[in-house]
């Protein structure tokens, strides 16, 4: 399971003295523990992937803010942490694969306009969660429904 892999890699980072990787993994484990407490049960693989995805998004946002503030050193640190977290995510689909899934979902859901976006996203989310940037997916759905 993914949580076991994360724990094993934390031990490896400790032994190797890799402080950046160790810190990133510790933050991830803390976020996973928080989610487990929130749910009141053990996390499923999907829950773990969702937490990792949220951590990646937070780090990318922080890196952008640091870059805008002229703190490229801190932005680089955040992006290094993103690379650590990305190792735990499933393989990302290409833009073309996502576009095909979006087109199929719009057709299969019978969506006719923007008011049906929630219906389309409901069909797409289980297929693409953790495998594609949902912001990009949302933009593609809007484009399909408006076009």
C-alpha positions as CSV (number, residue, x, y, z in Angstrom):
1,X,0.0,0.0,0.0
2,X,1.1,3.6,-0.6
3,X,1.2,4.5,3.0
4,X,3.7,1.7,3.7
5,X,5.8,2.9,0.7
6,X,5.8,6.4,2.2
7,X,7.0,5.1,5.6
8,X,9.7,3.0,4.0
9,X,11.0,6.0,2.0
10,X,11.0,8.2,5.1
11,X,13.3,5.6,6.7
12,X,15.5,5.6,3.7
13,X,15.7,9.4,3.7
14,X,16.6,9.3,7.4
15,X,19.5,6.9,6.8
16,X,20.7,8.9,3.8
17,X,20.6,12.2,5.6
18,X,18.4,13.7,2.9
19,X,16.8,16.6,5.0
20,X,14.7,18.0,2.2
21,X,13.1,14.7,1.3
22,X,12.7,13.7,4.9
23,X,11.0,17.0,5.8
24,X,8.6,16.7,2.8
25,X,7.7,13.1,3.6
26,X,7.1,14.0,7.3
27,X,4.7,16.8,6.2
28,X,3.0,14.3,4.0
29,X,2.6,11.8,6.8
30,X,1.2,14.4,9.1
31,X,-1.4,15.4,6.4
32,X,-2.3,11.7,6.0
33,X,-2.7,11.3,9.8
34,X,-4.9,14.4,9.9
35,X,-7.1,13.0,7.1
36,X,-7.2,9.6,8.9
37,X,-8.4,11.2,12.1
38,X,-10.9,13.3,10.2
39,X,-12.4,10.2,8.5
40,X,-12.2,8.1,11.7
41,X,-10.9,5.1,9.7
42,X,-7.9,3.9,7.7
43,X,-7.2,5.7,4.5
44,X,-7.9,4.0,1.1
45,X,-5.5,4.4,-1.8
46,X,-7.9,7.0,-3.3
47,X,-7.8,9.0,0.0
48,X,-4.0,8.9,0.0
49,X,-3.8,10.0,-3.6
50,X,-6.2,12.9,-2.9
51,X,-4.0,14.1,0.1
52,X,-0.9,13.9,-2.0
53,X,-2.6,15.8,-4.8
54,X,-3.6,18.5,-2.3
55,X,0.0,18.7,-1.0
56,X,1.3,19.1,-4.6
57,X,-1.2,21.9,-5.3
58,X,-0.3,23.7,-2.1
59,X,3.4,23.5,-2.8
60,X,2.9,24.8,-6.4
61,X,0.8,27.7,-5.2
62,X,3.4,28.5,-2.5
63,X,6.2,28.4,-5.2
64,X,4.3,30.8,-7.4
65,X,3.8,33.2,-4.5
66,X,7.5,33.0,-3.6
67,X,8.5,33.6,-7.2
68,X,6.2,36.7,-7.4
69,X,7.8,38.0,-4.2
70,X,11.3,37.5,-5.6
71,X,12.2,34.6,-3.3
72,X,13.4,32.1,-5.9
73,X,15.3,30.2,-3.2
74,X,12.1,29.4,-1.4
75,X,10.3,28.7,-4.6
76,X,13.0,26.2,-5.6
77,X,12.6,24.4,-2.3
78,X,8.8,24.1,-2.7
79,X,9.3,22.7,-6.2
80,X,11.7,20.1,-4.9
81,X,9.0,19.1,-2.4
82,X,6.6,18.8,-5.3
83,X,9.0,16.4,-7.1
84,X,9.1,14.3,-3.9
85,X,5.3,14.1,-3.7
86,X,4.8,13.4,-7.5
87,X,6.5,10.1,-7.0
88,X,3.5,8.9,-5.1
89,X,0.9,9.9,-7.7
90,X,-0.3,7.6,-10.4
91,X,0.9,8.3,-14.0
92,X,-0.7,11.4,-15.3
93,X,-2.7,11.2,-18.5
94,X,-1.7,13.3,-21.5
95,X,-3.7,16.3,-22.6
96,X,-5.1,14.4,-25.6
97,X,-6.2,11.5,-23.4
98,X,-8.0,13.9,-21.0
99,X,-9.6,15.6,-24.0
100,X,-11.0,12.3,-25.3
101,X,-12.4,11.4,-21.9
102,X,-14.0,14.9,-21.6
103,X,-15.7,14.6,-25.0
104,X,-17.0,11.1,-24.2
105,X,-18.4,12.3,-20.8
106,X,-20.1,15.3,-22.4
107,X,-21.7,13.0,-25.0
108,X,-22.7,10.3,-22.5
109,X,-24.2,12.6,-19.9
110,X,-26.4,14.4,-22.5
111,X,-25.1,17.8,-21.4
112,X,-26.5,20.7,-23.4
113,X,-25.0,23.7,-21.7
114,X,-23.1,25.2,-18.8
115,X,-25.9,24.3,-16.4
116,X,-25.0,20.7,-16.9
117,X,-21.3,21.1,-15.9
118,X,-21.8,19.5,-12.5
119,X,-23.3,16.5,-14.2
120,X,-20.4,16.1,-16.6
121,X,-17.8,16.7,-13.8
122,X,-19.6,14.0,-11.8
123,X,-19.0,11.5,-14.6
124,X,-15.4,12.6,-15.2
125,X,-14.1,12.9,-11.6
126,X,-14.0,9.2,-10.8
127,X,-12.1,8.5,-14.0
128,X,-9.5,11.3,-13.7
129,X,-9.1,12.0,-10.0
130,X,-5.4,11.9,-9.3
131,X,-4.6,11.2,-13.0
132,X,-5.0,14.7,-14.3
133,X,-5.1,18.3,-13.1
134,X,-8.8,18.8,-12.3
135,X,-8.4,22.6,-13.0
136,X,-7.4,21.8,-16.6
137,X,-10.2,19.2,-16.8
138,X,-12.8,21.8,-15.6
139,X,-11.5,24.3,-18.3
140,X,-11.9,21.6,-21.0
141,X,-15.4,20.8,-19.9
142,X,-16.4,24.5,-20.0
143,X,-14.8,24.8,-23.4
144,X,-16.8,21.8,-24.7
145,X,-20.1,23.0,-23.2
146,X,-19.7,26.5,-24.5
147,X,-18.5,25.4,-28.0
